Amino acid sequence: MAYADQKAGSGRIVALIIVGILHVVIGYAFISGLAYKYVKKVTEDTETFDVEEPPPPPEEIPPPPPPPEQPQPQSPPPVVTPPPIVRTQAPPPVVIQSVTTPPPTYNPVPVAAPPAPPAPAAPPAPPAPVISKAAGIRGNPGSWVTDADYPASALNAGEEGVSGLTFEVNANGRIENCRVSSSSGSSTLDRTACRLVTSRGRYTPALDAAGRPTFGGTKTLRFTWKLPADR
């Protein structure tokens, strides 16, 4: 029984499919026929004709450009006078007065100082050496300073005079520590005389009591500077 129902259902489905296919075929044929008739009808009723295009509008001439603007002359800016400089006076310096308080006065009571001890007696001067033989001049002192030694500057200036010299004779009979005791009036003549006496003057050495050379003492000489007669 169940098998019979299944067979009947299968036949029904096949019949429905066939009916559907027929409907599709009929509908396609109907639509195709109508479309052909409609296209044919429209084609017969359509007429063609030429359409004239309107002429193009005339070209518009652009207006001439406006003339360039002339620059307006500018007036120079007004001269502004700077405000005057007002010099402000500096305030006077502040004077600070300092008050110095004097220190308290102190009056000490003077106390009598003890008497100073007597000064010691000065040592006695060493005894002068006993000279057994005094220093003597060697040669002629006039040859120590001659007319040939006249300084040219003093000669040209017309200087002359007497140079007084004081010097010492050492234990070797040489002259040292020459100084001018009286000037000739010309420092050039005085210096020249002292220089020549120191370099040229000679003495025989002084001898003490034992016969040994000793200090010859202080000597004094005078030299006269005289301009030549032909000047």
C-alpha positions in Angstrom: 0.0 0.0 0.0 2.8 2.3 0.8 4.5 1.4 -2.5 1.5 2.3 -4.5 1.2 5.8 -2.9 4.9 6.5 -3.7 4.4 5.5 -7.4 1.4 7.7 -7.8 3.2 10.7 -6.3 6.1 10.4 -8.7 3.8 10.4 -11.8 2.1 13.5 -10.5 5.4 15.4 -10.3 6.3 14.4 -13.9 3.0 15.7 -15.2 3.5 19.0 -13.4 6.9 19.5 -14.9 5.6 18.8 -18.4 2.7 21.3 -18.0 5.2 24.0 -16.8 7.4 23.5 -19.8 4.4 23.9 -22.1 3.4 27.1 -20.5 6.9 28.5 -21.0 7.0 27.6 -24.7 3.6 29.1 -25.3 4.5 32.3 -23.4 7.7 32.7 -25.4 5.9 32.3 -28.7 3.3 34.8 -27.8 5.7 37.4 -26.6 7.9 37.0 -29.7 4.9 37.4 -32.1 3.7 40.5 -30.4 7.2 42.1 -30.3 7.6 41.5 -34.1 4.2 43.1 -34.9 5.0 46.1 -32.7 8.4 46.7 -34.2 7.0 46.5 -37.6 4.3 49.0 -36.9 6.6 51.5 -35.4 9.0 51.2 -38.3 6.2 51.9 -40.9 4.9 55.0 -39.0 8.4 56.7 -38.6 9.3 59.6 -41.0 12.7 61.2 -41.4 13.4 64.9 -42.2 16.4 67.3 -42.1 16.7 69.8 -39.3 18.4 73.1 -40.0 20.7 74.2 -37.3 20.4 77.9 -36.3 23.3 80.1 -37.2 25.9 80.7 -34.4 25.5 84.0 -32.6 27.9 86.8 -33.6 31.1 87.0 -31.6 31.0 89.7 -28.9 33.8 92.3 -29.2 35.3 92.8 -25.7 35.3 96.4 -24.5 38.7 98.2 -24.6 40.6 97.9 -21.4 40.4 100.9 -19.1 43.4 103.3 -19.2 46.1 102.7 -16.6 45.7 104.7 -13.5 48.2 107.6 -13.2 50.0 107.6 -9.9 48.9 110.4 -7.7 51.8 112.7 -6.5 52.4 112.1 -2.9 53.2 115.0 -0.7 56.3 114.5 1.5 55.6 113.5 5.1 55.4 116.4 7.5 58.6 117.1 9.4 58.1 116.3 13.0 60.3 118.3 15.3 61.5 116.1 18.1 60.6 117.4 21.5 63.3 119.3 23.3 65.6 117.3 25.6 65.0 118.4 29.1 68.1 117.9 31.1 67.3 117.0 34.6 69.8 118.2 37.2 71.2 115.5 39.3 70.4 115.9 43.0 73.3 117.3 45.0 75.4 114.7 46.6 74.5 113.7 50.1 77.2 115.0 52.4 77.7 112.7 55.3 79.3 114.4 58.2 81.1 112.0 60.4 81.5 113.1 64.0 84.7 111.8 65.5 84.5 111.4 69.2 87.9 112.3 70.6 89.4 109.7 72.9 89.5 110.4 76.5 92.5 112.4 77.5 94.9 110.7 79.8 97.5 112.8 81.7 100.0 110.5 83.1 101.9 111.6 86.1 105.5 112.2 85.1 108.0 110.0 86.9 111.5 111.1 87.3 113.8 108.9 85.3 116.9 107.6 87.0 120.1 109.4 86.0 121.8 108.0 82.9 125.1 106.3 83.6 128.2 108.3 82.5 129.3 107.7 78.9 132.4 105.6 78.6 135.5 107.4 77.8 136.4 107.4 74.1 139.3 105.1 73.3 142.5 106.9 72.7 143.4 107.7 69.1 146.1 105.4 67.7 149.4 107.0 67.8 150.6 108.5 64.6 153.1 106.4 62.8 156.6 107.6 63.4 157.9 108.6 60.0 161.6 108.2 59.8 161.7 109.4 56.1 159.0 111.5 54.5 157.7 110.8 51.0 159.6 112.8 48.3 158.7 113.9 44.8 160.2 112.0 42.0 161.1 114.2 39.0 159.8 117.6 38.1 156.1 118.1 39.0 155.9 120.7 36.2 156.2 117.8 33.7 153.0 116.2 35.1 150.9 119.0 33.5 152.2 120.7 30.4 150.9 123.2 27.7 150.5 120.2 25.3 147.8 118.9 27.7 145.7 122.0 27.3 142.1 120.8 26.6 141.0 121.9 23.1 137.5 123.0 24.4 139.1 125.2 27.1 141.7 126.5 24.5 138.9 127.5 22.1 136.9 129.1 24.9 139.9 131.1 26.0 139.9 129.6 29.6 142.9 129.8 31.8 143.7 129.9 35.6 145.3 128.1 38.5 144.0 124.7 39.6 144.8 123.9 43.3 144.9 120.1 44.0 145.0 118.1 47.2 145.8 114.4 47.1 147.2 111.5 49.2 150.4 109.5 48.7 150.0 105.8 49.5 152.8 103.4 50.8 153.8 102.7 47.2 154.4 106.4 46.4 151.4 106.6 44.1 148.9 109.5 44.1 145.2 108.8 45.0 142.0 110.5 46.1 142.8 113.7 44.2 140.3 116.6 44.7 140.2 120.3 43.7 141.0 122.5 46.6 140.8 125.8 44.6 139.3 126.1 41.2 140.8 127.8 38.2 137.4 128.9 37.1 137.1 126.2 34.5 135.9 122.7 35.5 137.5 121.3 32.4 141.0 122.6 33.4 140.5 121.3 37.0 139.4 117.8 36.0 142.2 117.6 33.5 144.8 118.6 36.1 143.6 116.0 38.7 143.5 113.2 36.1 147.1 113.9 34.9 148.5 114.3 38.4 147.0 110.9 39.4 148.4 109.1 36.4 151.8 110.8 36.1 152.8 111.9 39.6 155.2 109.7 41.6 156.7 109.9 45.1 159.4 108.0 46.9 157.5 106.0 49.7 157.6 107.3 53.2 159.3 105.0 55.8 158.3 104.3 59.4 160.6 103.8 62.3 161.3 100.2 61.3 162.2 101.4 57.7 159.1 99.9 56.1 157.1 101.9 53.5 154.1 103.6 55.0 151.4 106.1 54.2 153.0 109.3 52.8 150.4 111.8 54.0 148.4 114.5 52.2 150.1 116.8 49.7 149.0 120.0 47.9 150.1 121.3 44.5 149.1 124.1 42.2 149.2 124.1 38.5 148.9 127.2 36.3 147.0 127.0 33.0 148.2 129.9 30.7 147.0 130.4 27.1 149.8 130.5 24.5 151.0 134.0 23.5 150.1 133.6 19.9 146.4 133.5 20.6 
